[in-house]
């Protein structure tokens, strides 16, 4: 019963977080590991569980999706899809032990991206403009990251896009949601085909996350940005700290 409550609550919160600001895997992945799912399988299961919520959020935002400067939505989607396949394949060839040791650093990278991504994009935009081809190349590598882990990948995308598009972050939210979902679509297909999903917990989280994603997308149109950002950052750094302690503290006592 406790596992059911934990998985359902984590799914609801993760779906809402992804719709509002990103970072939902900071909740879903630890919850799956906490109920005993091995790390690599937990990451795959988390991606599958959050995928429908991303689709639901993208549907709510559909009228606001628009091209990125001179780069078409189709080009961005195809590039992200290919990167997502590559990242998912890389995860499936990573041992659980290796992923466990890398996970705190991936969480830290995602936390830093959540904290400074927008500011870095704004600072760089004032000095440089990058060619559309370079944007697609970077988008491919972000797709790899999204398929492999995915934490805060949407924020990383927005930071890069800021170099060619001066729109406010909330106006890029629709495109961010769509392309994160595209990266996850390729990863999901590989994870399911490879039988890497822990279905009993994933299906529970999937339903809850879909509800959370739909509600979160609607709330995102009304909630103040600073409140969403502050809550997301507090949660992400707490989770990152817990995983560093969990992974590395035992070795310090020996």
C-alpha positions in Angstrom: 0.0 0.0 0.0 2.8 2.4 0.9 4.5 1.6 -2.5 1.3 2.4 -4.3 0.9 5.7 -2.6 4.6 6.6 -3.2 4.5 5.7 -6.9 1.1 7.4 -7.5 2.1 10.6 -5.7 5.5 10.7 -7.5 3.9 10.2 -10.8 1.3 13.0 -10.2 4.0 15.4 -9.1 6.5 14.5 -11.8 3.9 15.0 -14.6 3.0 18.4 -13.2 6.6 19.4 -12.9 7.4 18.5 -16.5 4.5 20.5 -17.7 5.4 23.5 -15.5 9.2 23.8 -15.7 10.8 20.4 -16.3 12.6 18.1 -13.9 9.9 15.5 -13.3 12.4 12.7 -13.4 13.9 14.1 -10.1 10.7 12.7 -8.5 9.8 9.7 -10.6 13.3 8.1 -10.8 14.1 8.2 -7.0 10.6 6.8 -6.3 11.1 3.8 -8.5 14.5 3.1 -7.0 13.0 3.5 -3.5 10.5 0.7 -4.2 13.3 -1.7 -5.4 13.5 -1.2 -9.1 17.2 -1.5 -10.3 18.7 1.9 -11.5 18.9 1.3 -15.2 15.4 -0.3 -15.3 14.1 2.5 -13.1 15.4 5.1 -15.5 13.8 3.3 -18.4 10.5 2.8 -16.5 10.5 6.5 -15.5 10.8 7.6 -19.1 7.9 5.3 -20.1 5.8 6.4 -17.2 6.2 10.1 -17.9 5.8 9.8 -21.7 2.0 10.0 -21.8 2.0 13.1 -19.5 4.3 14.8 -22.0 1.9 14.0 -24.8 -1.0 15.4 -22.7 0.9 18.6 -22.0 2.0 19.0 -25.6 -1.7 18.7 -26.6 -2.7 21.4 -24.2 0.1 23.7 -25.6 -0.5 22.7 -29.3 -1.8 26.1 -30.4 1.4 27.8 -29.1 3.9 25.6 -30.9 5.9 27.6 -33.5 9.2 27.3 -35.4 12.5 28.4 -33.8 13.7 31.3 -35.8 14.7 29.9 -39.2 14.7 26.3 -37.9 11.5 24.4 -38.7 9.6 22.3 -36.2 10.1 19.2 -38.5 13.9 19.6 -38.6 14.0 19.9 -34.8 11.7 17.0 -34.3 13.6 14.6 -36.6 17.0 15.6 -35.1 15.7 15.1 -31.5 14.1 11.8 -32.4 17.4 10.4 -33.8 19.3 11.6 -30.8 16.8 10.0 -28.4 17.3 6.6 -30.1 21.1 6.9 -29.7 20.8 7.9 -26.0 18.3 5.1 -25.2 20.6 2.6 -26.9 23.5 3.8 -24.8 21.5 3.5 -21.6 20.7 -0.1 -22.4 24.4 -0.9 -22.8 25.2 0.7 -19.4 25.5 -1.6 -16.3 23.4 -0.8 -13.3 26.5 -0.3 -11.2 28.0 2.2 -13.6 24.7 4.1 -13.9 24.4 4.2 -10.1 27.7 5.9 -9.8 27.0 8.3 -12.7 23.5 9.2 -11.5 24.4 11.8 -8.8 26.5 13.6 -11.4 23.7 13.5 -14.0 21.4 14.9 -11.4 23.9 17.6 -10.5 24.3 18.6 -14.2 20.5 18.8 -14.5 20.3 20.9 -11.4 22.8 23.3 -12.7 21.0 23.5 -16.0 17.7 24.3 -14.2 19.5 27.0 -12.1 21.6 28.8 -14.7 20.2 27.7 -18.1 18.1 30.7 -18.8 20.7 33.2 -17.6 23.4 31.6 -19.7 21.1 31.7 -22.8 20.4 35.4 -22.2 24.0 36.3 -21.7 25.2 34.4 -24.8 22.4 35.8 -27.0 23.7 39.3 -26.3 27.1 38.4 -27.8 26.6 35.6 -30.3 24.2 34.3 -32.9 24.6 30.7 -34.1 23.7 29.2 -37.4 20.6 27.0 -37.8 22.9 24.0 -38.6 24.7 24.4 -35.3 21.4 24.5 -33.4 20.4 21.2 -35.0 23.8 19.6 -34.1 23.4 20.7 -30.5 19.8 19.5 -30.5 21.0 16.1 -31.6 23.3 15.8 -28.6 20.5 17.1 -26.3 18.3 14.3 -27.8 21.0 11.8 -26.8 21.0 13.2 -23.3 17.2 13.1 -23.3 17.2 9.4 -24.3 19.9 8.4 -21.9 18.7 10.3 -18.8 16.7 13.4 -19.6 16.8 15.4 -16.4 16.3 19.1 -17.2 16.8 18.5 -20.9 14.0 20.9 -21.7 15.7 23.7 -19.8 19.0 22.9 -21.7 17.1 23.1 -25.0 15.6 26.5 -24.0 19.1 27.8 -23.1 20.4 26.9 -26.5 17.4 28.2 -28.3 17.9 31.6 -26.6 20.9 32.1 -28.9 18.7 32.4 -31.9 15.3 33.3 -30.5 14.6 36.1 -28.0 11.2 35.0 -26.9 10.4 34.7 -23.2 10.9 31.2 -21.7 7.2 30.8 -21.2 6.6 31.3 -24.9 9.1 28.6 -25.7 7.4 26.2 -23.3 5.1 24.6 -25.9 8.0 23.8 -28.2 10.1 22.5 -25.3 7.3 20.2 -24.2 6.9 18.9 -27.7 10.6 18.1 -28.3 11.1 16.5 -24.9 8.2 14.3 -25.8 9.7 13.5 -29.1 13.1 12.4 -27.5 11.2 10.3 -25.0 9.1 8.7 -27.8 12.2 7.1 -29.4 13.6 6.1 -26.0 10.3 4.5 -25.0 10.1 2.4 -28.1 13.6 1.0 -27.5 13.0 0.4 -23.8 9.8 -1.5 -24.4 11.4 -3.6 -27.2 14.3 -4.4 -24.9 12.0 -5.5 -22.1 13.7 -2.9 -19.8 10.5 -1.7 -18.2 9.2 -2.7 -14.7 5.5 -2.7 -15.8 3.7 -3.2 -12.5 5.0 0.1 -11.0 5.3 1.9 -14.4 1.6 1.6 -15.2 0.6 3.1 -11.9 3.0 6.0 -12.3 2.0 6.4 -15.9 -1.7 7.0 -15.1 -0.9 9.4 -12.3 1.7 11.3 -14.4 -0.7 11.8 -17.2 -3.2 13.4 -14.9 -0.5 15.5 -13.4 0.8 16.6 -16.8 -2.6 17.7 -18.0 -3.4 19.6 -14.9 0.1 21.1 -14.7 -0.1 22.4 -18.2 -3.3 24.3 -17.4 -1.8 25.5 -14.1 1.3 26.7 -15.9 -0.8 29.3 -17.8 -1.8 31.0 -14.5 0.9 30.2 -11.9 3.6 32.8 -11.2 7.0 31.8 -12.8 9.0 32.6 -9.7 7.0 30.2 -7.5 7.3 27.4 -10.0 11.0 28.0 -10.4 11.7 28.2 -6.6 9.9 25.0 -5.8 11.5 23.1 -8.6 15.0 24.2 -7.7 14.5 23.3 -4.0 13.3 19.8 -4.9 16.1 19.1 -7.4 18.9 20.1 -5.2 17.5 18.1 -2.3 17.2 15.0 -4.4 20.7 15.5 -5.9 22.2 15.8 -2.4 20.4 12.6 -1.2 21.8 10.6 -4.2 25.4 11.9 -3.6 25.1 10.8 0.1 23.5 7.5 -0.8 26.1 6.7 -3.5 29.4 8.0 -2.0 28.9 8.3 1.8 29.3 4.5 2.5 32.8 4.5 0.9 33.9 7.3 3.2 33.3 5.2 6.2 35.5 2.4 5.1 
